[in-house]
Amino acid sequence: MAAEDQYRDALMLPGANDIRKVWHQDQWFYSVVDVVAYLTHSDNARRYWSDLKRRVSGEGFAEVYARCVQLKMPSSDGKLRFTDAADRETLFRIMQSIPSTTETVEQFKLWLAQSGEQRLQTIEHTQIDIESERQKYRLKGYSEEWIEKRIQSILVRNELTQEWDDRGASKKDYGVLTDTITKGTFGIGTQGHKKLKSLKKENLRDHMTPMELVLTMLGEVTTTELHRDRDSQGLPSLQGDARDGGAVAGRARHDIENQLGMSVVSPQNYLEHAKSSKQKQRRVEHQQPSLLDAPTIIDADDDTNAKA
């Protein structure tokens, strides 16, 4: 079998994708109990892991206790609970003390390696895309302050849609969930917000004010955290979280509006801003004297120009 075929097979190990994992400190941390259960087929993986920790420590890897961290992961009852988790390097050492066939261990190591590599590639691609977006907005004339908020909103959005994808929402559900958050945040839906800004097919967020972008992020960050805290699954539960997340941002908006004495839901859009900027630029250029015009020189020592 070719190396690339073995690599592909490692991604399809039966049951391996059921092993819980969480992204922590820029790498995947895996549930040690799940790994032990997968490799040993033990009926009591927790007890097996408890005994294994003492064995591994006695073999000279005393730092196993320090290298395993307690992280929250979904449990069998659907709630997030702390469990022992380890990074890939630590798991490799633990696996050396588990009686298992060499083939199974090597296949599992390959699965772990590819799992981490896929996440790193996703991050790298996201960073490239973000830099491309930043440059695109600069060329369009957006301010650096606005661009940074827009980039942050993209990152927040990506994290939210990843949660939706992991929790059973389809791409067609994204619009429903987004509209739910938007209504809670701004008191109007996405289409109503676009209509207010006189937009048609344009991206609404590309025409938001900095304040609108910040409130949008607040609603989406809150929704993301609610998904994780509640371990919500399926559209009805996700929509409930979206409603609650939008409500949080909506209350913040009301507080801001009470302080400002005005609505922060703005009809402003970048199309008007760009048009205004071009008109202003033309006026400035029209007022600029020609390089061929002789300037009027005022001699500071000329008594005729002195003020009385």
Phi and psi restraints in degrees (value plus and minus 20) as a CYANA .aco file:
   2 ALA   PHI     -86.9   -46.9
   2 ALA   PSI     135.0   175.0
   3 ALA   PHI     -79.3   -39.3
   3 ALA   PSI     -60.6   -20.6
   4 GLU   PHI     -87.0   -47.0
   4 GLU   PSI     -49.8    -9.8
   5 ASP   PHI     -90.3   -50.3
   5 ASP   PSI     -59.5   -19.5
   6 GLN   PHI     -83.0   -43.0
   6 GLN   PSI     -59.4   -19.4
   7 TYR   PHI     -82.1   -42.1
   7 TYR   PSI     -61.5   -21.5
   8 ARG   PHI     -89.7   -49.7
   8 ARG   PSI     -59.6   -19.6
   9 ASP   PHI     -83.0   -43.0
   9 ASP   PSI     -52.4   -12.4
  10 ALA   PHI     -83.3   -43.3
  10 ALA   PSI     -46.4    -6.4
  11 LEU   PHI     -96.8   -56.8
  11 LEU   PSI     -32.8     7.2
  12 MET   PHI    -135.5   -95.5
  12 MET   PSI       8.2    48.2
  13 LEU   PHI     -83.3   -43.3
  13 LEU   PSI     103.8   143.8
  14 PRO   PHI     -76.9   -36.9
  14 PRO   PSI     103.1   143.1
  15 GLY   PHI      66.4   106.4
  15 GLY   PSI     -35.8     4.2
  16 ALA   PHI     -84.2   -44.2
  16 ALA   PSI     -54.6   -14.6
  17 ASN   PHI     -93.7   -53.7
  17 ASN   PSI     -25.4    14.6
  18 ASP   PHI    -103.9   -63.9
  18 ASP   PSI     -29.1    10.9
  19 ILE   PHI     -90.1   -50.1
  19 ILE   PSI     104.3   144.3
  20 ARG   PHI     -89.9   -49.9
  20 ARG   PSI     124.4   164.4
  21 LYS   PHI    -171.3  -131.3
  21 LYS   PSI     138.0   178.0
  22 VAL   PHI    -163.3  -123.3
  22 VAL   PSI     121.9   161.9
  23 TRP   PHI    -100.5   -60.5
  23 TRP   PSI      99.2   139.2
  24 HIS   PHI    -165.9  -125.9
  24 HIS   PSI     110.6   150.6
  25 GLN   PHI      33.0    73.0
  25 GLN   PSI      25.6    65.6
  26 ASP   PHI      44.9    84.9
  26 ASP   PSI       6.9    46.9
  27 GLN   PHI    -180.5  -140.5
  27 GLN   PSI     145.0   185.0
  28 TRP   PHI     -96.9   -56.9
  28 TRP   PSI     118.4   158.4
  29 PHE   PHI    -137.0   -97.0
  29 PHE   PSI     110.5   150.5
  30 TYR   PHI    -128.0   -88.0
  30 TYR   PSI     128.7   168.7
  31 SER   PHI     -86.7   -46.7
  31 SER   PSI      98.2   138.2
  32 VAL   PHI     -86.2   -46.2
  32 VAL   PSI     -58.8   -18.8
  33 VAL   PHI     -80.6   -40.6
  33 VAL   PSI     -60.7   -20.7
  34 ASP   PHI     -85.2   -45.2
  34 ASP   PSI     -60.7   -20.7
  35 VAL   PHI     -85.0   -45.0
  35 VAL   PSI     -63.2   -23.2
  36 VAL   PHI     -81.5   -41.5
  36 VAL   PSI     -65.0   -25.0
  37 ALA   PHI     -82.5   -42.5
  37 ALA   PSI     -59.2   -19.2
  38 TYR   PHI     -86.7   -46.7
  38 TYR   PSI     -62.2   -22.2
  39 LEU   PHI    -102.7   -62.7
  39 LEU   PSI     -47.7    -7.7
  40 THR   PHI    -126.0   -86.0
  40 THR   PSI     -38.7     1.3
  41 HIS   PHI      37.8    77.8
  41 HIS   PSI      10.5    50.5
  42 SER   PHI     -90.9   -50.9
  42 SER   PSI     123.8   163.8
  43 ASP   PHI     -96.4   -56.4
  43 ASP   PSI     -38.2     1.8
  44 ASN   PHI    -153.7  -113.7
  44 ASN   PSI      56.5    96.5
  45 ALA   PHI     -84.3   -44.3
  45 ALA   PSI     -51.9   -11.9
  46 ARG   PHI     -85.3   -45.3
  46 ARG   PSI     -64.5   -24.5
  47 ARG   PHI     -85.8   -45.8
  47 ARG   PSI     -59.4   -19.4
  48 TYR   PHI     -80.8   -40.8
  48 TYR   PSI     -64.0   -24.0
  49 TRP   PHI     -87.6   -47.6
  49 TRP   PSI     -56.9   -16.9
  50 SER   PHI     -81.0   -41.0
  50 SER   PSI     -64.5   -24.5
  51 ASP   PHI     -89.1   -49.1
  51 ASP   PSI     -57.0   -17.0
  52 LEU   PHI     -85.9   -45.9
  52 LEU   PSI     -56.3   -16.3
  53 LYS   PHI     -79.0   -39.0
  53 LYS   PSI     -64.0   -24.0
  54 ARG   PHI     -86.0   -46.0
  54 ARG   PSI     -58.5   -18.5
  55 ARG   PHI     -85.6   -45.6
  55 ARG   PSI     -66.1   -26.1
  56 VAL   PHI     -82.2   -42.2
  56 VAL   PSI     -61.4   -21.4
  57 SER   PHI     -84.2   -44.2
  57 SER   PSI     -60.6   -20.6
  58 GLY   PHI     -87.5   -47.5
  58 GLY   PSI     -41.8    -1.8
  59 GLU   PHI    -103.8   -63.8
  59 GLU   PSI     -18.9    21.1
  60 GLY   PHI      92.1   132.1
  60 GLY   PSI     -26.2    13.8
  61 PHE   PHI    -119.8   -79.8
  61 PHE   PSI      43.9    83.9
  62 ALA   PHI     -84.4   -44.4
  62 ALA   PSI     -45.3    -5.3
  63 GLU   PHI     -95.5   -55.5
  63 GLU   PSI     -15.5    24.5
  64 VAL   PHI     -77.7   -37.7
  64 VAL   PSI     -54.4   -14.4
  65 TYR   PHI     -87.6   -47.6
  65 TYR   PSI     -58.4   -18.4
  66 ALA   PHI     -96.7   -56.7
  66 ALA   PSI     -51.3   -11.3
  67 ARG   PHI     -98.2   -58.2
  67 ARG   PSI     -41.4    -1.4
  68 CYS   PHI    -111.9   -71.9
  68 CYS   PSI     107.6   147.6
  69 VAL   PHI    -135.0   -95.0
  69 VAL   PSI     134.7   174.7
  70 GLN   PHI    -109.7   -69.7
  70 GLN   PSI      96.7   136.7
  71 LEU   PHI    -149.1  -109.1
  71 LEU   PSI     129.6   169.6
  72 LYS   PHI     -98.1   -58.1
  72 LYS   PSI     110.9   150.9
  73 MET   PHI    -162.3  -122.3
  73 MET   PSI     136.0   176.0
  74 PRO   PHI     -82.3   -42.3
  74 PRO   PSI     113.9   153.9
  75 SER   PHI    -121.5   -81.5
  75 SER   PSI    -199.4  -159.4
  76 SER   PHI     -85.1   -45.1
  76 SER   PSI     -43.4    -3.4
  77 ASP   PHI    -108.6   -68.6
  77 ASP   PSI     -15.0    25.0
  78 GLY   PHI      69.0   109.0
  78 GLY   PSI     -26.4    13.6
  79 LYS   PHI    -114.5   -74.5
  79 LYS   PSI     135.7   175.7
  80 LEU   PHI    -102.2   -62.2
  80 LEU   PSI     104.6   144.6
  81 ARG   PHI    -154.6  -114.6
  81 ARG   PSI     133.0   173.0
  82 PHE   PHI     -92.2   -52.2
  82 PHE   PSI     120.4   160.4
  83 THR   PHI    -168.1  -128.1
  83 THR   PSI     136.2   176.2
  84 ASP   PHI     -83.8   -43.8
  84 ASP   PSI     110.8   150.8
  85 ALA   PHI    -154.3  -114.3
  85 ALA   PSI     128.8   168.8
  86 ALA   PHI    -160.6  -120.6
  86 ALA   PSI     131.9   171.9
  87 ASP   PHI    -100.7   -60.7
  87 ASP   PSI     157.8   197.8
  88 ARG   PHI     -82.1   -42.1
  88 ARG   PSI     -63.7   -23.7
  89 GLU   PHI     -81.1   -41.1
  89 GLU   PSI     -63.7   -23.7
  90 THR   PHI     -86.2   -46.2
  90 THR   PSI     -59.5   -19.5
  91 LEU   PHI     -83.1   -43.1
  91 LEU   PSI     -58.5   -18.5
  92 PHE   PHI     -77.7   -37.7
  92 PHE   PSI     -61.1   -21.1
  93 ARG   PHI     -90.4   -50.4
  93 ARG   PSI     -62.2   -22.2
  94 ILE   PHI     -81.5   -41.5
  94 ILE   PSI     -59.9   -19.9
  95 MET   PHI     -83.8   -43.8
  95 MET   PSI     -45.2    -5.2
  96 GLN   PHI     -84.5   -44.5
  96 GLN   PSI     -43.2    -3.2
  97 SER   PHI    -118.7   -78.7
  97 SER   PSI     -14.4    25.6
  98 ILE   PHI    -121.1   -81.1
  98 ILE   PSI      98.1   138.1
  99 PRO   PHI     -83.3   -43.3
  99 PRO   PSI      94.8   134.8
 100 SER   PHI    -180.5  -140.5
 100 SER   PSI     143.3   183.3
 101 THR   PHI     -88.7   -48.7
 101 THR   PSI     123.2   163.2
 102 THR   PHI     -78.2   -38.2
 102 THR   PSI     -58.7   -18.7
 103 GLU   PHI     -82.8   -42.8
 103 GLU   PSI     -64.0   -24.0
 104 THR   PHI     -82.9   -42.9
 104 THR   PSI     -65.5   -25.5
 105 VAL   PHI     -81.9   -41.9
 105 VAL   PSI     -65.7   -25.7
 106 GLU   PHI     -85.2   -45.2
 106 GLU   PSI     -59.7   -19.7
 107 GLN   PHI     -83.5   -43.5
 107 GLN   PSI     -59.9   -19.9
 108 PHE   PHI     -89.1   -49.1
 108 PHE   PSI     -58.4   -18.4
 109 LYS   PHI     -79.7   -39.7
 109 LYS   PSI     -61.3   -21.3
 110 LEU   PHI     -84.8   -44.8
 110 LEU   PSI     -59.3   -19.3
 111 TRP   PHI     -82.7   -42.7
 111 TRP   PSI     -64.0   -24.0
 112 LEU   PHI     -80.9   -40.9
 112 LEU   PSI     -65.1   -25.1
 113 ALA   PHI     -81.9   -41.9
 113 ALA   PSI     -65.3   -25.3
 114 GLN   PHI     -88.4   -48.4
 114 GLN   PSI     -56.6   -16.6
 115 SER   PHI     -79.2   -39.2
 115 SER   PSI     -65.1   -25.1
 116 GLY   PHI     -87.9   -47.9
 116 GLY   PSI     -59.8   -19.8
 117 GLU   PHI     -84.5   -44.5
 117 GLU   PSI     -59.1   -19.1
 118 GLN   PHI     -80.6   -40.6
 118 GLN   PSI     -62.2   -22.2
 119 ARG   PHI     -85.6   -45.6
 119 ARG   PSI     -61.8   -21.8
 120 LEU   PHI     -84.0   -44.0
 120 LEU   PSI     -59.0   -19.0
 121 GLN   PHI     -84.8   -44.8
 121 GLN   PSI     -58.2   -18.2
 122 THR   PHI     -82.6   -42.6
 122 THR   PSI     -62.6   -22.6
 123 ILE   PHI     -83.7   -43.7
 123 ILE   PSI     -64.4   -24.4
 124 GLU   PHI     -81.8   -41.8
 124 GLU   PSI     -64.2   -24.2
 125 HIS   PHI     -84.1   -44.1
 125 HIS   PSI     -58.0   -18.0
 126 THR   PHI     -83.6   -43.6
 126 THR   PSI     -62.2   -22.2
 127 GLN   PHI     -82.4   -42.4
 127 GLN   PSI     -60.8   -20.8
 128 ILE   PHI     -84.2   -44.2
 128 ILE   PSI     -64.4   -24.4
 129 ASP   PHI     -82.4   -42.4
 129 ASP   PSI     -59.1   -19.1
 130 ILE   PHI     -84.6   -44.6
 130 ILE   PSI     -63.4   -23.4
 131 GLU   PHI     -83.7   -43.7
 131 GLU   PSI     -56.7   -16.7
 132 SER   PHI     -84.5   -44.5
 132 SER   PSI     -62.6   -22.6
 133 GLU   PHI     -84.0   -44.0
 133 GLU   PSI     -62.3   -22.3
 134 ARG   PHI     -79.5   -39.5
 134 ARG   PSI     -64.3   -24.3
 135 GLN   PHI     -86.8   -46.8
 135 GLN   PSI     -57.1   -17.1
 136 LYS   PHI     -79.9   -39.9
 136 LYS   PSI     -64.8   -24.8
 137 TYR   PHI     -89.5   -49.5
 137 TYR   PSI     -53.9   -13.9
 138 ARG   PHI     -82.6   -42.6
 138 ARG   PSI     -63.6   -23.6
 139 LEU   PHI     -85.2   -45.2
 139 LEU   PSI     -46.6    -6.6
 140 LYS   PHI    -102.8   -62.8
 140 LYS   PSI     -28.5    11.5
 141 GLY   PHI      76.1   116.1
 141 GLY   PSI      -8.6    31.4
 142 TYR   PHI     -89.3   -49.3
 142 TYR   PSI     132.0   172.0
 143 SER   PHI     -93.3   -53.3
 143 SER   PSI     136.0   176.0
 144 GLU   PHI     -82.9   -42.9
 144 GLU   PSI     -56.6   -16.6
 145 GLU   PHI     -82.2   -42.2
 145 GLU   PSI     -64.9   -24.9
 146 TRP   PHI     -86.2   -46.2
 146 TRP   PSI     -61.7   -21.7
 147 ILE   PHI     -78.8   -38.8
 147 ILE   PSI     -64.1   -24.1
 148 GLU   PHI     -84.0   -44.0
 148 GLU   PSI     -58.5   -18.5
 149 LYS   PHI     -87.6   -47.6
 149 LYS   PSI     -58.6   -18.6
 150 ARG   PHI     -85.4   -45.4
 150 ARG   PSI     -61.2   -21.2
 151 ILE   PHI     -83.1   -43.1
 151 ILE   PSI     -63.4   -23.4
 152 GLN   PHI     -81.2   -41.2
 152 GLN   PSI     -58.2   -18.2
 153 SER   PHI     -86.1   -46.1
 153 SER   PSI     -53.3   -13.3
 154 ILE   PHI     -86.8   -46.8
 154 ILE   PSI     -63.5   -23.5
 155 LEU   PHI     -83.5   -43.5
 155 LEU   PSI     -62.9   -22.9
 156 VAL   PHI     -82.6   -42.6
 156 VAL   PSI     -63.1   -23.1
 157 ARG   PHI     -83.4   -43.4
 157 ARG   PSI     -63.4   -23.4
 158 ASN   PHI     -80.6   -40.6
 158 ASN   PSI     -60.7   -20.7
 159 GLU   PHI     -85.8   -45.8
 159 GLU   PSI     -58.8   -18.8
 160 LEU   PHI     -87.2   -47.2
 160 LEU   PSI     -66.8   -26.8
 161 THR   PHI     -86.6   -46.6
 161 THR   PSI     -48.6    -8.6
 162 GLN   PHI     -84.6   -44.6
 162 GLN   PSI     -60.9   -20.9
 163 GLU   PHI     -82.4   -42.4
 163 GLU   PSI     -62.9   -22.9
 164 TRP   PHI     -80.9   -40.9
 164 TRP   PSI     -63.4   -23.4
 165 ASP   PHI     -83.8   -43.8
 165 ASP   PSI     -61.9   -21.9
 166 ASP   PHI     -90.3   -50.3
 166 ASP   PSI     -42.2    -2.2
 167 ARG   PHI    -127.6   -87.6
 167 ARG   PSI      -2.0    38.0
 168 GLY   PHI      77.1   117.1
 168 GLY   PSI     -14.7    25.3
 169 ALA   PHI    -103.9   -63.9
 169 ALA   PSI     121.5   161.5
 170 SER   PHI    -112.3   -72.3
 170 SER   PSI     147.6   187.6
 171 LYS   PHI     -79.1   -39.1
 171 LYS   PSI     -55.7   -15.7
 172 LYS   PHI     -90.0   -50.0
 172 LYS   PSI     -39.1     0.9
 173 ASP   PHI     -98.1   -58.1
 173 ASP   PSI     -40.0     0.0
 174 TYR   PHI     -77.0   -37.0
 174 TYR   PSI     -61.1   -21.1
 175 GLY   PHI     -83.3   -43.3
 175 GLY   PSI     -61.5   -21.5
 176 VAL   PHI     -83.3   -43.3
 176 VAL   PSI     -66.4   -26.4
 177 LEU   PHI     -86.0   -46.0
 177 LEU   PSI     -61.3   -21.3
 178 THR   PHI     -83.1   -43.1
 178 THR   PSI     -62.8   -22.8
 179 ASP   PHI     -84.9   -44.9
 179 ASP   PSI     -54.2   -14.2
 180 THR   PHI     -84.6   -44.6
 180 THR   PSI     -64.8   -24.8
 181 ILE   PHI     -84.9   -44.9
 181 ILE   PSI     -63.0   -23.0
 182 THR   PHI     -81.6   -41.6
 182 THR   PSI     -63.4   -23.4
 183 LYS   PHI     -83.2   -43.2
 183 LYS   PSI     -60.8   -20.8
 184 GLY   PHI     -87.5   -47.5
 184 GLY   PSI     -54.6   -14.6
 185 THR   PHI     -97.2   -57.2
 185 THR   PSI     -68.7   -28.7
 186 PHE   PHI    -130.0   -90.0
 186 PHE   PSI     -26.9    13.1
 187 GLY   PHI      62.2   102.2
 187 GLY   PSI     -21.4    18.6
 188 ILE   PHI    -158.3  -118.3
 188 ILE   PSI     135.6   175.6
 189 GLY   PHI     -99.0   -59.0
 189 GLY   PSI     158.9   198.9
 190 THR   PHI     -79.8   -39.8
 190 THR   PSI     -66.2   -26.2
 191 GLN   PHI     -86.0   -46.0
 191 GLN   PSI     -58.1   -18.1
 192 GLY   PHI     -84.3   -44.3
 192 GLY   PSI     -57.8   -17.8
 193 HIS   PHI     -86.8   -46.8
 193 HIS   PSI     -61.4   -21.4
 194 LYS   PHI     -85.4   -45.4
 194 LYS   PSI     -60.5   -20.5
 195 LYS   PHI     -83.5   -43.5
 195 LYS   PSI     -59.8   -19.8
 196 LEU   PHI     -79.1   -39.1
 196 LEU   PSI     -55.0   -15.0
 197 LYS   PHI    -112.0   -72.0
 197 LYS   PSI     -14.0    26.0
 198 SER   PHI      40.7    80.7
 198 SER   PSI      19.1    59.1
 199 LEU   PHI    -121.1   -81.1
 199 LEU   PSI     133.7   173.7
 200 LYS   PHI    -136.8   -96.8
 200 LYS   PSI    -104.4   -64.4
 201 LYS   PHI    -119.4   -79.4
 201 LYS   PSI     -20.6    19.4
 202 GLU   PHI     -89.0   -49.0
 202 GLU   PSI     136.1   176.1
 203 ASN   PHI     -92.3   -52.3
 203 ASN   PSI     100.5   140.5
 204 LEU   PHI     -76.2   -36.2
 204 LEU   PSI     -62.7   -22.7
 205 ARG   PHI     -88.8   -48.8
 205 ARG   PSI     -44.3    -4.3
 206 ASP   PHI     -91.6   -51.6
 206 ASP   PSI     -27.8    12.2
 207 HIS   PHI    -141.4  -101.4
 207 HIS   PSI      -8.2    31.8
 208 MET   PHI    -100.8   -60.8
 208 MET   PSI     132.0   172.0
 209 THR   PHI     -96.6   -56.6
 209 THR   PSI     143.7   183.7
 210 PRO   PHI     -74.1   -34.1
 210 PRO   PSI     -59.3   -19.3
 211 MET   PHI     -84.8   -44.8
 211 MET   PSI     -62.5   -22.5
 212 GLU   PHI     -83.9   -43.9
 212 GLU   PSI     -58.6   -18.6
 213 LEU   PHI     -83.8   -43.8
 213 LEU   PSI     -62.6   -22.6
 214 VAL   PHI     -83.3   -43.3
 214 VAL   PSI     -63.7   -23.7
 215 LEU   PHI     -86.9   -46.9
 215 LEU   PSI     -56.7   -16.7
 216 THR   PHI     -81.6   -41.6
 216 THR   PSI     -64.4   -24.4
 217 MET   PHI     -83.0   -43.0
 217 MET   PSI     -60.1   -20.1
 218 LEU   PHI     -80.6   -40.6
 218 LEU   PSI     -64.7   -24.7
 219 GLY   PHI     -82.9   -42.9
 219 GLY   PSI     -59.8   -19.8
 220 GLU   PHI     -98.4   -58.4
 220 GLU   PSI     -56.9   -16.9
 221 VAL   PHI     -84.1   -44.1
 221 VAL   PSI     -63.5   -23.5
 222 THR   PHI     -82.1   -42.1
 222 THR   PSI     -62.2   -22.2
 223 THR   PHI     -82.5   -42.5
 223 THR   PSI     -62.5   -22.5
 224 THR   PHI     -78.7   -38.7
 224 THR   PSI     -66.1   -26.1
 225 GLU   PHI     -86.9   -46.9
 225 GLU   PSI     -55.4   -15.4
 226 LEU   PHI     -85.6   -45.6
 226 LEU   PSI     -60.7   -20.7
 227 HIS   PHI     -75.9   -35.9
 227 HIS   PSI     -66.4   -26.4
 228 ARG   PHI     -90.4   -50.4
 228 ARG   PSI     -62.9   -22.9
 229 ASP   PHI     -86.4   -46.4
 229 ASP   PSI     -58.1   -18.1
 230 ARG   PHI    -113.2   -73.2
 230 ARG   PSI     -28.8    11.2
 231 ASP   PHI      29.9    69.9
 231 ASP   PSI      29.9    69.9
 232 SER   PHI     -88.6   -48.6
 232 SER   PSI     122.5   162.5
 233 GLN   PHI    -154.6  -114.6
 233 GLN   PSI     116.8   156.8
 234 GLY   PHI      65.8   105.8
 234 GLY   PSI     135.5   175.5
 235 LEU   PHI     -78.2   -38.2
 235 LEU   PSI     -66.5   -26.5
 236 PRO   PHI     -78.0   -38.0
 236 PRO   PSI     -64.5   -24.5
 237 SER   PHI     -89.0   -49.0
 237 SER   PSI     -60.2   -20.2
 238 LEU   PHI     -84.0   -44.0
 238 LEU   PSI     -57.8   -17.8
 239 GLN   PHI     -88.5   -48.5
 239 GLN   PSI     -53.9   -13.9
 240 GLY   PHI     -82.2   -42.2
 240 GLY   PSI     -63.4   -23.4
 241 ASP   PHI     -84.1   -44.1
 241 ASP   PSI     -60.5   -20.5
 242 ALA   PHI     -83.0   -43.0
 242 ALA   PSI     -58.1   -18.1
 243 ARG   PHI     -85.0   -45.0
 243 ARG   PSI     -63.3   -23.3
 244 ASP   PHI     -89.5   -49.5
 244 ASP   PSI     -59.9   -19.9
 245 GLY   PHI     -84.5   -44.5
 245 GLY   PSI     -61.9   -21.9
 246 GLY   PHI     -84.5   -44.5
 246 GLY   PSI     -56.0   -16.0
 247 ALA   PHI     -84.0   -44.0
 247 ALA   PSI     -57.8   -17.8
 248 VAL   PHI     -81.2   -41.2
 248 VAL   PSI     -68.2   -28.2
 249 ALA   PHI     -85.6   -45.6
 249 ALA   PSI     -54.8   -14.8
 250 GLY   PHI     -84.0   -44.0
 250 GLY   PSI     -60.6   -20.6
 251 ARG   PHI     -85.8   -45.8
 251 ARG   PSI     -57.7   -17.7
 252 ALA   PHI     -83.8   -43.8
 252 ALA   PSI     -60.5   -20.5
 253 ARG   PHI     -81.5   -41.5
 253 ARG   PSI     -64.9   -24.9
 254 HIS   PHI     -80.5   -40.5
 254 HIS   PSI     -61.2   -21.2
 255 ASP   PHI     -82.6   -42.6
 255 ASP   PSI     -63.5   -23.5
 256 ILE   PHI     -84.1   -44.1
 256 ILE   PSI     -64.3   -24.3
 257 GLU   PHI     -84.0   -44.0
 257 GLU   PSI     -56.6   -16.6
 258 ASN   PHI     -84.6   -44.6
 258 ASN   PSI     -56.4   -16.4
 259 GLN   PHI     -93.2   -53.2
 259 GLN   PSI     -59.4   -19.4
 260 LEU   PHI    -101.9   -61.9
 260 LEU   PSI     -45.1    -5.1
 261 GLY   PHI      54.0    94.0
 261 GLY   PSI       4.0    44.0
 262 MET   PHI    -178.0  -138.0
 262 MET   PSI     141.0   181.0
 263 SER   PHI     -97.1   -57.1
 263 SER   PSI     122.3   162.3
 264 VAL   PHI    -117.6   -77.6
 264 VAL   PSI     -23.7    16.3
 265 VAL   PHI    -101.1   -61.1
 265 VAL   PSI      83.2   123.2
 266 SER   PHI    -122.7   -82.7
 266 SER   PSI     122.3   162.3
 267 PRO   PHI     -99.8   -59.8
 267 PRO   PSI     -25.3    14.7
 268 GLN   PHI     -82.2   -42.2
 268 GLN   PSI     124.0   164.0
 269 ASN   PHI    -162.5  -122.5
 269 ASN   PSI     143.4   183.4
 270 TYR   PHI     -89.0   -49.0
 270 TYR   PSI     -45.0    -5.0
 271 LEU   PHI     -80.2   -40.2
 271 LEU   PSI     -64.4   -24.4
 272 GLU   PHI     -88.1   -48.1
 272 GLU   PSI     -59.2   -19.2
 273 HIS   PHI     -81.6   -41.6
 273 HIS   PSI     -65.1   -25.1
 274 ALA   PHI     -84.9   -44.9
 274 ALA   PSI     -60.5   -20.5
 275 LYS   PHI     -84.5   -44.5
 275 LYS   PSI     -63.7   -23.7
 276 SER   PHI     -83.2   -43.2
 276 SER   PSI     -60.1   -20.1
 277 SER   PHI     -85.1   -45.1
 277 SER   PSI     -60.3   -20.3
 278 LYS   PHI     -86.1   -46.1
 278 LYS   PSI     -61.6   -21.6
 279 GLN   PHI     -83.7   -43.7
 279 GLN   PSI     -60.7   -20.7
 280 LYS   PHI     -84.5   -44.5
 280 LYS   PSI     -60.8   -20.8
 281 GLN   PHI     -84.4   -44.4
 281 GLN   PSI     -60.0   -20.0
 282 ARG   PHI     -84.6   -44.6
 282 ARG   PSI     -58.8   -18.8
 283 ARG   PHI     -84.6   -44.6
 283 ARG   PSI     -61.2   -21.2
 284 VAL   PHI     -83.5   -43.5
 284 VAL   PSI     -64.8   -24.8
 285 GLU   PHI     -83.9   -43.9
 285 GLU   PSI     -56.5   -16.5
 286 HIS   PHI     -87.2   -47.2
 286 HIS   PSI     -53.2   -13.2
 287 GLN   PHI    -100.9   -60.9
 287 GLN   PSI     -35.9     4.1
 288 GLN   PHI     -88.9   -48.9
 288 GLN   PSI     109.6   149.6
 289 PRO   PHI     -87.7   -47.7
 289 PRO   PSI     129.5   169.5
 290 SER   PHI     -89.6   -49.6
 290 SER   PSI     127.7   167.7
 291 LEU   PHI     -85.8   -45.8
 291 LEU   PSI     -36.7     3.3
 292 LEU   PHI    -106.9   -66.9
 292 LEU   PSI     -33.7     6.3
 293 ASP   PHI     -96.2   -56.2
 293 ASP   PSI     115.5   155.5
 294 ALA   PHI     -98.0   -58.0
 294 ALA   PSI     102.5   142.5
 295 PRO   PHI     -91.6   -51.6
 295 PRO   PSI     131.4   171.4
 296 THR   PHI    -104.5   -64.5
 296 THR   PSI     100.6   140.6
 297 ILE   PHI    -121.0   -81.0
 297 ILE   PSI     104.8   144.8
 298 ILE   PHI    -123.5   -83.5
 298 ILE   PSI     100.0   140.0
 299 ASP   PHI    -102.3   -62.3
 299 ASP   PSI     100.4   140.4
 300 ALA   PHI     -84.1   -44.1
 300 ALA   PSI     -40.4    -0.4
 301 ASP   PHI    -114.5   -74.5
 301 ASP   PSI     -20.4    19.6
 302 ASP   PHI     -98.7   -58.7
 302 ASP   PSI      96.0   136.0
 303 ASP   PHI     -82.9   -42.9
 303 ASP   PSI     -43.7    -3.7
 304 THR   PHI     -91.2   -51.2
 304 THR   PSI     -39.0     1.0
 305 ASN   PHI    -118.4   -78.4
 305 ASN   PSI     -21.8    18.2
 306 ALA   PHI     -96.7   -56.7
 306 ALA   PSI     123.1   163.1
 307 LYS   PHI     -96.3   -56.3
 307 LYS   PSI     126.9   166.9
